[in-house]
């Protein structure tokens, strides 16, 4: 599911307040970032937008932020729990350039994977920045692994769809009938078995090639040691 993310300047513009005011709300733990970019810039979720809207209503009634903090401690804000800001560590988000660098691919490759639906820019700030959670680095490595295993991008897209399907079924099992859920899970299990079988064959193939290459490398080094070093003929003998 795609998530809306907001940079601090997005929220400032949305609520017509200063970024310093937002920073003060954060310092008082009235709001908290959903995560941080690689530059340690905070990014905020839709939940934060709701919380700020509630804070602004209290401000319009004449309450100062310090007073609102006391109110929050007693009754809370929508979808916020007391103490949560202290215990929860913000997620790390990467821009497309940083994700590409950490995954060892080009930004164009990331964009191509998005275009064909293998991964999606789940998180986009109002300013247009595409932001990716840290887990996407691992996901990109998995995609590269499948390419090494001989899978085409179309086949990788199918596997990616199965994972998304699994997440959807896990999050909302009530949306499908028992028969539909069982059917989808059976398909996933079958595909996992196919992938495991293919990997087992690849392991055996890799072991054979490692054996062969080590032997041939040893033979080549031995042969190289037997070849006498050629001596250059003196120029005088050449011209005689």
Residue, then its C-alpha position, 0 to 999 in steps of 0.5 A: x500500500x502506498x503511503x503519503x510522506x511529507x517533508x517538514x517544508x510540506x507540512x509548513x506550507x500545508x498548515x501555513x506555519x513556520x518550520x520552527x513551529x513544527x520543530x517545537x511541536x516535535x521537541x515537545x513530542x506532540x508529533x514525531x517523524x515517521x522516519x529520516x532521510x539519509x541526510x537526517x531530514x525528518x519525514x512525516x506520515x498522514x497520521x502526523x497531518x491529522x495530529x497537527x490539524x488537532x493541535x491547530x484546533x486547540x491553538x485556535x481555542x487559545x491553548x499554548x503548545x505547553x498546555x496542549x502537551x499537558x492535554x495530550x498527556x491526559x487524553x492524547x491525540x488521535x492515533x497517538x499513544x503516550x510515550x510512543x515517541x520515546x520508545x519508537x525509533x524512526x525508520x530510515x528512508x532513502x532517495x532513489x540515488x542513495x538506494x541505487x548506490x547501496x544496492x549497487x545499481x544505477x538510478x535508471x535501473x531502479x526506475x526501470x524496475x518501478x516501470x515494470x512493477x517489480x518494486x513501487x515508489x510506495x512513499x512520495x513526499x508532496x514535493x515529489x521526492x520518491x523515498x524508500x524504506x531501508x528494507x528496499x536495499x535488501x529487496x534490490x539485492x534479492x532482485x539482483x540474485x534472481x537475475x543471477x539465477x537466470x530469471x527474466x524481469x518478467x518472471x521476477x515481476x510474477x514473484x514480486x506480485x506473489x509477495x505483495x499478494x501474501x502481504x495483502x492476504x496477511x493484512x486483510x484476510x477477511x477480504x477474501x473467502x476461505x476458498x480464495x485464500x486457500x487457493x492463493x496460499x497453495x499457489x504461493x507454496x507451489x511457487x516457493x517449491x519450484x524456486x527451491x528446486x531450481x536453487x538446489x540444481x544451481x547449488x549442484x551446478x555451482x559446486x561442479x564449476x567450482x571444482x572444475x575451475x579450481x583444477x584447471x587453475x592449478x593445471x594452468x599454473x603448473x603449465x605456466x611454470x614449465x614454459x621456459x622464459x624466452x630470451x631476447x636476441x641481441x640486436x647485433x646478432x639480428x643484423x649479422 
